Amino acid sequence: MVKLALPAVAAQLINMLYNIVDRIYIGHIAVVGRTALTGLGVTFPILMLISAFTAFAGMGGAPLASIRLGAGDREGAEKILGNSTTLLLLMAAVLTTLFTIIKEPVLMAFGASEDTIGYALDYISIYLVGTVFVQLALGLNAYITAQGQALVAMCSVLIGAVLNIALDPLFIFGFGMGVRGAATATVISQGVSACWVVGFLCSGRSGLRIRPRNMRLEGAVVGKIAALGVAPFIMQSTESLVTVVLNSGLQFYGGDLYVGTVTVMQSVMQMVVMPVQGITQGVQPVMSYNFGAKNYRRVREVFRLLLRTTLTVTVTACVLVALFPKPLAFIFNDDPELVELVGRVMPIFFGGIWAFGAQMACQSAFMAMGQAKTSLFLALLRKVILLVPLAIILPLVTQNVMGIYVAEPVADILASATTLTLFLHKRKTLLPQRGPNQPDKQGAQ
């Protein structure tokens, strides 16, 4: 678990830099930094939606490939990989075309104002050119982790992130391109990462290889990928929906300054959530492989350790955010008014993050065991069923912008409690005390 999880955590931390470094540099552009940062923030729903499609094919197929490997069916695992590759290419073409056509009205609907729309358009216009790189780099990287090559998966992200960190100041400040420079650096970096991932999966070094004969879409294979992939897709795409609802509400009740707080707080949220995602993604192949091999005792052991680890991370994050909200805000912008406001609302917004570790651990376990329907319900629960309605209703009830910030912790706590209860209820059926490949004694294997 440590061998697989540590590189996966490092990969998520590095991947986080793709988004956060852009915001840090843009937020500190002289004079216009706060406005430019807010403009970048309203593009997040589009970026998240593009990322959600990578999860649909990548996270939908990778656990299935791990289960096939655990059952000794390498040909079946490679067929899943080939179909996922084709799906990613098709989705990249559709997304690039669609958002290029409708980007301006969509951004205005997502919370942009006359002051921020120019910066938003500058960034997204260039970013969309690299959609295919995002799809391949993120979507296929899951298949490198799925075969136990976590270190290689980390390197694929590391190469692009380091390049992005180096190119950002060059394009933003050196060439004077501002927001357009940040987008250009990101596209180049993601292109390099995509080449690395595809090159590895086509080489003899990979246990699973992309083969042309497996890239022809088959209904049965696509159906299985979609059944499992719809849950992570909804988890990420609903993050886009949540951002739209938050931005729109904050624009209505408060204006650009309040929209800017979400940009900062979502950046800090990524600093918490993405390492936890790295832990769950690194551990998931261990669970899937042993579940496929019917070694249920090992799956239970892995889950218990995973739950303790994710809760430790999220509880620690909750404490740090409560103690140091202003220093965290200052990382992304030095505008006194924005830093002061974030310092007041961030402890409220993060008030339920301590419980979120349970949600992520249980969600990952259901994914690892191929429980598509349950994963789908849990993906809908936190964002669509709880958070979106709360973010709309609470400010109406309180007649105050603070109701929007309160919606997040309420949804986090309710969703996490429900998810953990559901897992405890289902575990006896999914993970019986004895399976055909596990011994009676705890230490016998």
C-alpha positions, 0 to 999 in steps of 0.5 A: 500500500505504501509503495503504491500510495506514496507515488500516487500522492506525489502525483496528485500533489504535483498535478495540483500544481498545474492549477494552483501555480497559474492562480498564484502567478496570476493573482500577483500580477500588478494592479489587475491581479485580483480581477484576473484571478477572479476571471480565471476562477469562472473558467473552473467549471469548464476545466472541471468538466473536461477533467470529469470526462477523463475520469469517466474513461480513466477511473471507469476503466482502470479498476476494471482492468485491475480486477481483470489482472487479478483474475488472470485475464490480461487480454481483457484488461488490454481491451478495456485500455484500448476502448478507453483510449478511443473514448478519450480521443472522441471526447476531446474532439467533441469538448474542444469544438463545443466549448470553443463555440459557446464559451462566452455565454457559458462564462457569463452564466458561470459568474463572470462580469464585464470586468472579468470576462476578458481574462476568462476568455483569454485563458479558456481560448488557449486552454481548449486547444490542449483538451486532447492532452488533458484527456490522454495525460490524466485519463490514461495515467490511471492505467499505469497506476492500475498495473502497479507502476505508481512511480511511472505514473508519478513521473508522467505528472512530474514532468509536466508540472515542473515544466509548467512551473518553469514556463509560467513566469516566462510566459506571464511576466517575461513575454508579458502575456499575462493570463494568456501566458499561463494558459499557453504554459499549461497546454505545452506542459500537458502536451509533454505529459500526454506524450510520456503516458502514451509512449509508456503504454505503447512500449514493452515496459508496460504490463498493459499496452495500447494495441490498435486491435483493442481500440475498436469500440465494443458495446459490452466493454464501453458499457462496463466502463460507463457503468463504473465511470459515471460515478467519478464523472458525476463527482467531478462534473458536479464539482463544476455545477457546484462552482457555477451555483456558488459563483452565481450566488456570490455574484448576486449577493456580494459581487466580484470580491465574493466570487474571488473568495471561492477561487482562493478557497477552491485552490486550498480545497485542492491542496487537501482533497488531491493528496487524499485522492492520491492515497485512494487511487494508490490503494485502489489497485490493491483492493481491486486486485484482491477483490478480483482474487476473492481475498476478502480479508486483505480488502477489509484490512486495506480499507481499515487502514485507508479510512484511518489515513484519509480521516487523519489528513482531513481532520488535520486540514480542518485544524490548519484552515481554522488556525491559518486562513489569512496566510493561506489566502495570501498565497494566492493574492495579496489584496488586503480586502480579499485576504481579510474576507477569505480569513473570515469565511474560510473557517466556515466553508471548511467546517465539515472537511474533517468528515470528508475523509470517510466519504472518500475512503468509502467511495474509493472502496465501492469503486474498487469493488466495481459497485457502479450503482452505489458509487453513482448514488454517493457521487450524486449525494454530496453535490447534487442532492445536498450541496446545490439545494443548500447553496440556493436555499440557505441564502434565501432563508438567511437573506445573507451571503453567509448562507452560501458558505454554510452550505458546504460544511452541512453537505460534507457532514451529512454526506460523509455520515450517510456514506460510512453508514451505507458501507458498513451495511453492505460490507458483510455482503461484499466482503464475507468473512471467508472467501475461496482464496483466504485462510482462517487465520489472520497471519496465514497469508 
